[in-house]
């Protein structure tokens, strides 16, 4: 669906499922401290998912909101691997 060679990321779609992949080293971030890459999954309601996951005993972070743009939530598997839930607002 989309390819950005300069920032080195791509967005793919198949059968209604979208995925965006980046090498994690955007040119504008050179030397910025090496944040690790994370898989992000779009959901309809980040706050509801946070509550549901907490009730199920899943380790989750705090919902971060960038007003008028996006909500983010870090979720951790039993081994401590992180993924992120996102919601456009």
C-alpha positions as CSV (number, residue, x, y, z in Angstrom):
1,X,0.0,0.0,0.0
2,X,2.8,2.4,0.8
3,X,6.6,2.4,0.7
4,X,8.9,5.2,2.1
5,X,12.5,4.5,1.0
6,X,13.9,7.6,2.8
7,X,12.4,6.8,6.3
8,X,12.7,3.0,5.5
9,X,9.2,1.7,6.2
10,X,6.5,-0.1,4.3
11,X,2.7,-0.6,4.9
12,X,1.1,-3.8,3.5
13,X,-2.5,-5.0,3.3
14,X,-4.0,-8.3,2.6
15,X,-7.5,-9.6,3.2
16,X,-8.4,-6.6,5.4
17,X,-5.3,-6.9,7.6
18,X,-2.7,-4.1,7.5
19,X,0.8,-4.2,8.8
20,X,3.5,-1.6,8.8
21,X,7.2,-2.5,9.0
22,X,10.2,-0.3,9.7
23,X,13.8,-1.0,10.3
24,X,13.6,1.2,13.3
25,X,16.3,3.7,12.2
26,X,14.5,6.7,10.7
27,X,17.0,9.1,9.2
28,X,15.7,11.9,11.5
29,X,16.5,9.8,14.6
30,X,20.2,9.2,13.8
31,X,22.0,9.0,17.1
32,X,18.8,9.5,19.1
33,X,19.4,6.6,21.5
34,X,18.3,3.5,19.7
35,X,14.7,2.8,20.7
36,X,13.9,-0.8,20.0
37,X,11.4,-1.7,17.2
38,X,7.9,-2.8,18.4
39,X,5.0,-4.4,16.6
40,X,1.9,-2.1,16.7
41,X,-1.7,-3.4,16.3
42,X,-4.6,-1.0,15.6
43,X,-7.6,-1.6,17.8
44,X,-11.0,0.2,18.0
45,X,-10.7,1.2,21.7
46,X,-7.3,1.2,23.5
47,X,-8.8,2.1,26.9
48,X,-11.3,-0.8,26.7
49,X,-8.5,-3.2,25.6
50,X,-6.3,-2.0,28.5
51,X,-9.0,-2.8,31.0
52,X,-9.9,-6.2,29.5
53,X,-6.2,-7.2,29.4
54,X,-5.6,-6.1,33.0
55,X,-8.6,-8.1,34.2
56,X,-7.2,-11.1,32.4
57,X,-3.9,-10.7,34.3
58,X,-1.8,-9.4,31.3
59,X,0.9,-6.9,32.1
60,X,0.2,-3.6,30.4
61,X,1.5,-0.1,30.6
62,X,-0.4,3.2,30.9
63,X,-2.5,4.5,28.1
64,X,-0.6,7.3,26.4
65,X,-2.7,9.8,24.5
66,X,-1.5,12.4,22.0
67,X,-4.6,14.6,21.9
68,X,-6.4,14.7,18.5
69,X,-4.0,12.1,17.1
70,X,-3.5,8.7,18.7
71,X,-3.7,6.5,21.9
72,X,-0.9,4.0,22.6
73,X,-0.6,1.1,25.0
74,X,2.4,-1.1,25.7
75,X,1.5,-4.8,26.3
76,X,3.9,-7.4,27.5
77,X,3.9,-11.2,26.9
78,X,5.0,-13.5,29.7
79,X,8.6,-13.3,28.5
80,X,8.6,-9.5,28.7
81,X,8.4,-8.9,24.9
82,X,6.6,-5.7,24.1
83,X,3.9,-4.9,21.5
84,X,1.8,-1.8,21.2
85,X,-1.9,-1.3,20.8
86,X,-2.8,1.9,18.9
87,X,-6.0,3.8,18.2
88,X,-6.4,6.8,15.9
89,X,-8.5,9.5,17.5
